[in-house]
Amino acid sequence: MSHKIFKPMVFAVGLLAVLTYSQTASAEMASAETLSATCAGCHGPAGSSLGPATPTIAGITQDYFMSSMNDYISGDRKSTVMSRIAKGYSQDELKIMADYFASQKIVRYAQDVDAAKVEKGRKLFQDYCEKCHENDGYLADGIGVMAGQTKQYLHFMVNDFFSGDREWSKKQKNKMQALMDDHGPDGYDAVIDYMASKQ
């Protein structure tokens, strides 16, 4: 085989490899977007919630996404629909979705809040919540993001913890119970307005 024939063949093989890799990468990206698109109806575009009762899941860690979904599957975390939805995915599919949502930037939508509650909630948050929900509620490392979540969802979350529908750690329980004992539901309302004010 002459060098004149060999060089075009090498180029053609190389081009085919590049195209195959590009198609595979595109298929994987489409797979992540396709799997995650089923969540958009409740959790908003790319996981930033528009609905009043559903949390934003954009930007949460892979570990938190996986542990939440597996808790829904096992029944350790109670829900109305999420347990049935979570059971429809394989572990590999859940990992793809976890990576996808972890890579998404959170979009926080403006909410109506009470200025006096926001100011009161700022101090209460620092005293009772900051140790778990670090960086003023923006940190998503190992725990759900609070900053910018909808007020209705945050109220549901608090109610779920106190009713026993969601499990909390000893540290969480001590702090959340202390806030309730010291300031009652009004204290939680203030913290929730403070978190909802975040952009």
N, C-alpha and C positions, 0 to 999 in steps of 0.2 A: 504494500500500500504506500503510495507516495505521500510526502509531507503535505502536498496541496490538498489531498483528499482528507487526510487525518485531522488537520486543524479545523476545518468546518465541522467534522463529526464531533470533535471535542467540544466545540462551541455549542453545537446543537444539544448534546447530552447535558452540558452545564445549564443551558437555558431551560431545558425540560425539568431539571432538578429544581431550579429557582421557581418556575411556574408551579410545580407540584407542591413545593413548600409554601408558596403564597396561598394556593388554594386550600391547603390543609389549615394554615393559620386563620384564613378567613372563615373556614367552616367551624373552627373552634370558637372564634369570636361570635359568629352567628349563633352557635349553640348556646353560649352564655347569655346572649341577648334574648334568644328565643325562650329559654327556660325562665329567665328573670322577667320577661314581659308578662307572664301570667300573674305576677305580683303587683303590676302597675295599677290594676283596677282598684285595689284597696290602698296600697302603699305609695301611690303616685309615681310619676315618671322617674325612672332610674332610682326609685326608692325614697324620694322626697315626698312625704305625704301631703296630700291636699284634703284628705278626709278628716273630719273632726275626731273620729274615734280610733283611728289606726296610727301606729307610730311610724316615724321616719326611720328607715333601716339603711339608708345610704351612709357610707362611712363607718359602719360598725365593723368590728374585727371579724376575721374568719372564724376564730374560736367561739366568739359569742354567738354568731349566726348558727354555727353547727350545734352548739350546746342547746340553744333555744329550740331549733328544729327537732333535735333528738328528744328533748323534753316533751315536745308536743306529741311526737310519735309514741313515746312510752306512757304518756298520760301524766307524767310528773308535773307538767304545766297545763293547767286547765284552759280550755278555750271553747268558743262556739263553733268555729269552722277550721281553725288552723291545724288541729290534730288530723282531720281528714285530708286536708291539703298536703301536709307534710308527709303523710304515708304514701302519697302518690309519686314520690321521688326516691331514686336510689341514692346511696351514700356518695357515689361519684358525681351524680347530678347536683346534689346539695353542695359538694365542694366547689363545683364550677360556679354555682350561684353565690356561694360565700365569697369567693375571690372577686366576683363581679361587683357585688354590693360594697365590699371593702374598698374597691378602687373608685367608687363614685363620690363626687363632691356633694355635700349636703346643701340643699337649697332651703332656706328658712323663709317662710311666708309671714307677712305682717299679720298680727292678731290684735284685737281690741283688748287692752289691759287697763287696769286702774292704777294711776300713777302712785297713789298712796300705798296700795298693796305692793306694788313693785319695790318701793323704797323699804317697806317693812320686810318684804321677802328677801331682799338683798342681805340684810343682817342675819335673818334666820337661816338662810342658806349657808352662810359662812360658818355659823355656829353649829349647825346640825348635819349638813349635807356634804360640805366641801371635802371631807376626808375620803369619801367614796366616789363622789362625782367631781373629780378634780378639774382644775383649770376652768372654774366657774361654770361647770356643767357641760363643757364642750368636749372633754376627754372621753374617748370611746374605748379605752383599753380595758377589755375584759368585762365591760358593763355597758348597758345601753346608754346612748346619748340622751341627756335631758334638755340641754339648751335648744330652744326653738321648737320643741315638741308642742303639739296642740294642747290647749287647756283641757279639753274633754278627755283626751287620751291620758293625760297625767292624772286626772281625777280617777279614771278607771283603774289605773295602775295602783294608786294609793289604796283604793277600795279593795282591789284584789289581794294586796299584801295583808291588809287588816282582816279580811274575811277568811284568809287561809287558802285562797285559790292560787296564790303564787308563793313560792317558798323563798324565804329570806335567810341570809346568813345571820349569825349571832350579832355581829357588828352592826349590820343593817337594822335588825330588830331593835337593838338597844337605842340607836339613834332615832329611828322613826317613832318608837314608842315615847321616847323622851320629848320629842317635838310635840306629839299629840298631848302628852300629860301636861306639858308646860304652857302650851298655847292653843290647844284644841283645834277643831276644824278650820277656824279662822287663820291659824298659823299656816296650815297647809294651803289654804286659798292664796295667802300672800306669797308663799314660795312658788306656787304654780304660776301666778301672774308674773313673778320675776323671771322664771324660766321661759315663759311664753313671750316675754319681751325681747328675748335674745335674737339677734340677727347675724 
